[in-house]
Amino acid sequence: MSAYFAIPPDFSYKTQAGQYAPVNGIELYYETYGQGEALLLLHGNAQTLDFLCLQIPFFAQHYQVIAVDTRGHGKSSAGDAPFSFELLAADMDALLQHLNIESAYVVGWSDGGNTGLTMAMQYPHRVKKLVTMGSNIFMDDTVVDAALITEAQQMAQSLAADPTPDNQRIANMVNLSLHHPQHRFEDLQQITCPVLVMAGETDVIKSGHTTQIATHIPHGRLLIAPGETHHYPVRNPVAFNQTVLVFLKG
């Protein structure tokens, strides 16, 4: 859990907002807040929707917020298939279909942004506008420091030696980061919706990669937030939320 994460006092209204949707052979847990057009909020790898607790109350003033525990995270079941962003995007497509929502605004942090980009490519009718924060479209040392990749590889090897169900679920998350996504910059040219591509100035995702993502999306906008890290949504939620809202309303 991030050292920056803390549930704010004004999130105490969270009660029995959660439900489960049977999608793609799993039980997907989600919570809904607010009214209006749908806004799908997607957390990062090894997180839960609670990591978006600084976003949910704010955006619930403007939209019907749907915050999801993605497959194998939080209260959602994992299923048997190896994790991929194609699979996570298919889960979100199925969830929106389950909720009778034709299209939604999508805001994704880290792996949530990766899922959002994949949704925009594979299910363009589902995404009105997309915001990605600290996302990537492939994984190598041009994207993150080589030391982070080595650390993840060592973790994957350690987890593989202990095949308990929980370790295998965590291994699935680690392997998702190591081996996915597997897109090319050219693939992003098929995205038709407006996209705000964000990252912190000292994000774990290198700014050159973030810039290339924005450049290759036809209606892409780039924001490298000065002085911010990969944890921009929780370190400076006021600035993050307002920036996202201006984009969505524009």
ABEGO torsion letter per residue (X at the ends): XBAABBBBAAAAABBBABBBBBBGGBBBBBBBBEBEBBBBBBBBBGBBAAAAAAAAAAAAAABBBBBBBBBGBEABBAEABBBBAAAAAAAAAAAAAAAGBABBBBBBBEAAAAAAAAAAAABAAABABBBBBGBBABBBAAABBAAAAAAAAAAAAAAAABABAAAAAAAAAAAAAAAOBABBAAAAAABABBBBBBBBAABABBAAAAAAAAAABAABBBBBBBGBBAAAAAABAAAAAAAAAAAAAX
